[in-house]
């Protein structure tokens, strides 16, 4: 999947809100298959304030989809980003 493409579909003024939602999905996931390197990248993005940039959101989107695709899609739907949710479903 092209996660950067998904992020490009999101209006930039919604990136901060989407970042918060994806972090919530990741933290709430019951699946713990996230590699340490990916977790470290996300933590550094959060620490440096870059979690709501294109690169940071791309990382978050990928991890959220891998860990809990259902709640990622639900979150996108709640944010009225149905076009992004549909792209993920079509995968």
Buried (B, 14 or more C-beta within 10 A) or exposed (E): EEBBEBBEEBEEEBBEBBBEBBBEBBEEBEEEEBEEEBEEBBEEBBEEEBBBBBEBBBBBBBBBBBBBBEBBBBBBEEBEBEEBBEBBEEE
